[in-house]
Structure formats: structure tokens, C-alpha cells
Amino acid sequence: MRLHVFFAAVVVVMVAGCSQPAGSTATSPTGPAASVTASATPPLAEATGRAEVILPQGSESPTACDPGEFADSRGICLPCQDYEGCFTSATDMSYFYNVGIGLIENYSQDAFGKRLDPDKWWYVQTGVTGQEPCTKAGGGLATYTDRSYEYCPVDRAVYVGEQSMWAYYSTQGDAAPIVGLAHEWGHHLQELAGIRTRSASRSADTLAQEIQADCVAGAWAGWARTNQVLNESDDLADIAALMKAVADYGPERQHGDLTERVQAFDNGLANGIVACNAYVDWTPLVTDAGPVSVLP
Ligand SMILES: [Zn+2]
């Protein structure tokens, strides 16, 4: 993914963790998160997305970087012109998370003429754990950890763990963790559209929602390709590897198998987000006019 076309969320605010009981289901593209017992301060970092000015491609950077470094659109110098291979440690993901959020904001603005942000994009640092207000499939409150990649419809928040983000980045490549963010954002659109409320107790529908979220991730990738954010050969290979890593085959599975996930992603990629309506039959995710059908 190319450096120079990004603008991204910036502010990282440190706040205390949250906990209150409620009744819905957290979902994750990777299945249940592992429990992490260590505690750190602060427990969560909140990425609050606020778009900044985009530098036109080829425009001069306002920041003077050292030789071999390149300024991104916020003037931060990075030792790379492409995010692939640019970062060397898990803690670098706190920067990259904001890049991804910014790209989803950009897509939302382009697709709907407005930003449809989750209430929070939580970044869970390594070793941090705590309770979400959502319940997990087997009962009890879901736990956020540094392995989380999930959306909680109760607080309308995305929880992303540093270690999962780093694993996707360092194993599948730079496009993979951002596609994962777009998938979780797809769950937020489902919440706004009233899809999740209808289906909270229907397990078969959970699978449909997951496949629809893969389609939304594909729609984001189609936008990213059109806007020359993606380096096609490299990034599509990253995404293909991600799909293999997160394909689900268990009898109690909540996510699509490899064929289902790839087909849904490719459908969104080729045909845009309106095509994603096909995966859930009782409520459209978006209307032909673009916006989500039910807004708060
Ligand atoms: Zn999901």
C-alpha cells in the first residue's frame, strides 16, 4: 500500500477501560481471542479519527525528512514509500491503525457522502485485557485483548488488538490488517442498518453477516484500488493469504469458508457495496442511493 495517498486519523487519547453488562454478540474474523492476563497502563488507546488534508500526489512535502525517509500526508517521516515492510515492531501498529481508520473514513465519505464511524475505534495494546459490554457466543462478557479483531454492537465500537494487527501485517502483509478493519466496519454498517438487531439469536444469520462483512471489505478494497492506494500484485496477494488464514470450517463456524469469503470479497471488489445487500435477505445494508437504510 502506497504511502503518499494517505491521510489518516491522528489523535490517540488514553482512557480507562469500559465494562457494563449487556446482551449481544462480539464477532471476530479470527475466532475467539486468547486471554491475556497482564495489565498495563493505560489499558486502551482510543484512536479518534479526524481526517486531515490530503496532499495531491506528487506535491511537495511540507516536512523535510532525512535522506532515505519520506513524509506521509501528516508530515511524519517514515523510512519507506510503501507500508509493506516499513514497520519493524508490534508497537508500530498504533500508527498504522490510524492510517487504516483514515482510509475507511475516506471510503465512507466517497461512498455515502458522510462518515459512518463507529463510536470508538479501540486499540488494545500488548498485554492489555478487559471486558466488552457484549456477550460472547457461549455466554459471559466478551473480553478484549491484544488478539482482538471485533465489533461490539452494544457500544458500537471496534476493538483491535496490537498483536493481531502485527501478526496480519508481518505474516500476510500490509493490506491484510486494513482489510480486517474494513470487515469490522462492515459490522458497524450492519448495526446502523438494523441487520444485527434482527439476527442476534439466529446463528445461521451470523454466518450471513460475516460473509456480508467480507463483501464490505472487498468494496473498500475496490475503492482503494480505484484510488491507487493498493499496489495490486502485492496487496491482492496479501488479501488472498489473509483469506486462507481466516477461513472457517468448523461445524459451529460463524465465518465463511475460503470459497465463501473469497467470493464475497471479490463481489464487493468488483461490484461495490450495493452488491453486498445480497447476503442478508431481510434488510438492505445500503440503498441504491448509497446511505445505510436505517440511521440513528
Ligand atoms: Zn466479522
Boltz pocket constraint, residues with backbone or C-beta under 6 A from the ligand:
constraints:
  - pocket:
      binder: B
      contacts: [[A, 27], [A, 28], [A, 29], [A, 183], [A, 184], [A, 187], [A, 209], [A, 210], [A, 213]]
      max_distance: 6.0
